[in-house]
Amino acid sequence: MIQDEIRQKIDKLNVSEKILLVSDIWDSIAQDCSAMPPIQGWHKKELDQRIEEYESGKAELFDWKEVHNELREEFK
């Protein structure tokens, strides 16, 4: 079965490679927003709080591409 073959290949990856793989998988899932489940109440509350922090200038911001590239370099 192909799923078993994929699992065997994943098991051979080191931790940093697994993390990058999960990130890539999540990115591919996020591209199809119609497949996403609805946001739960606790999650919406957290998002609203973060938006408020952002709009008030209290949030520390990081460019995702820079963070992503730094992680890829660090865990090569």
Backbone hydrogen bonds, N-H to C=O, Kabsch-Sander energy under -0.5 kcal/mol:
donor,donor_aa,acceptor,acceptor_aa,energy
5,E,1,M,-1.5
6,I,2,I,-2.4
7,R,3,Q,-2.4
8,Q,4,D,-2.2
9,K,5,E,-2.0
10,I,6,I,-2.6
11,D,7,R,-2.5
12,K,8,Q,-0.8
12,K,9,K,-0.6
13,L,10,I,-1.7
18,K,14,N,-2.2
19,I,15,V,-2.4
20,L,16,S,-2.2
21,L,17,E,-2.2
22,V,18,K,-2.5
23,S,19,I,-2.3
24,D,20,L,-2.4
25,I,21,L,-2.6
26,W,22,V,-2.9
27,D,23,S,-2.5
28,S,24,D,-1.9
29,I,25,I,-2.0
30,A,26,W,-2.9
31,Q,27,D,-1.0
32,D,29,I,-1.6
33,C,31,Q,-0.8
35,A,32,D,-1.7
36,M,33,C,-1.5
44,K,40,Q,-2.5
45,K,41,G,-2.3
46,E,42,W,-1.8
47,L,43,H,-2.6
48,D,44,K,-2.8
49,Q,45,K,-2.1
50,R,46,E,-2.3
51,I,47,L,-2.5
52,E,48,D,-2.2
53,E,49,Q,-2.3
54,Y,50,R,-2.5
55,E,51,I,-2.9
56,S,52,E,-1.9
57,G,54,Y,-1.2
58,K,53,E,-2.1
59,A,53,E,-1.3
61,L,59,A,-0.6
67,V,63,D,-2.3
68,H,64,W,-3.1
69,N,65,K,-2.5
70,E,66,E,-2.6
71,L,67,V,-2.5
72,R,68,H,-2.4
73,E,69,N,-2.3
74,E,70,E,-2.6
75,F,71,L,-2.4
76,K,73,E,-1.0
